[in-house]
Amino acid sequence: MDVQLMTTEPPTSDIHVCHAGPCRARGAEAVLVEIEELVSAVNGKCNVHQIGCLRYCSEAPNAVVVPRG
């Protein structure tokens, strides 16, 4: 599920939340929901995406912020 907030300005960043096995098992869905709620609460100018493995399975769950520009 990708969430795109409607703003008058283009997004300034993308937040990718891993949903591969270890991250999913350690709460990635809750992390995704929390980030979506926080971004929405502050009218954030970013997109939130669930993606595949970020290759840091031992530190799961994982997310990364990728600035645009």
C-alpha positions in Angstrom: 0.0 0.0 0.0 1.4 3.4 -1.0 0.1 6.5 0.8 0.4 9.8 -1.1 -0.6 12.9 0.8 -2.3 15.6 -1.3 -0.4 18.8 -1.0 0.1 21.9 -3.2 3.8 21.3 -3.3 5.5 18.1 -4.5 6.8 15.6 -1.9 10.2 16.5 -0.4 11.0 12.9 0.5 9.9 9.2 0.4 9.8 7.0 3.4 10.3 3.3 2.6 9.3 0.7 5.3 10.5 -2.8 4.7 7.9 -5.6 4.6 10.1 -8.6 4.0 9.9 -11.6 6.4 12.0 -10.6 9.4 10.7 -7.0 9.4 7.1 -8.2 9.1 7.6 -10.6 11.9 9.0 -7.9 14.1 6.3 -5.3 13.7 6.8 -3.6 10.3 3.0 -3.2 9.8 2.8 -1.2 13.1 5.8 0.9 12.0 4.1 1.7 8.7 0.8 2.7 10.3 2.6 4.9 12.9 4.6 6.7 10.2 1.6 7.2 8.1 -0.3 8.7 11.0 2.6 10.9 12.0 3.1 12.2 8.5 -0.7 12.9 8.2 -0.8 14.6 11.6 1.8 17.2 10.6 0.7 17.6 7.0 4.1 16.1 6.0 5.2 16.5 2.4 6.4 13.0 1.8 5.2 9.7 0.5 5.2 6.5 2.5 5.8 3.2 0.8 6.1 -0.4 1.9 9.0 -2.1 0.1 11.0 -5.3 0.0 14.1 -6.1 2.0 16.5 -3.3 3.0 19.2 -5.9 3.9 19.4 -5.0 7.6 17.4 -8.0 8.8 19.2 -8.3 12.2 18.0 -4.8 13.0 14.4 -5.3 12.0 12.0 -3.6 11.5 13.6 -1.2 9.1 12.7 2.1 7.4 14.6 4.6 5.4 14.0 8.2 4.4 15.0 9.2 0.9 15.1 12.9 0.3 14.0 14.2 -3.1 15.8 16.9 -5.0 
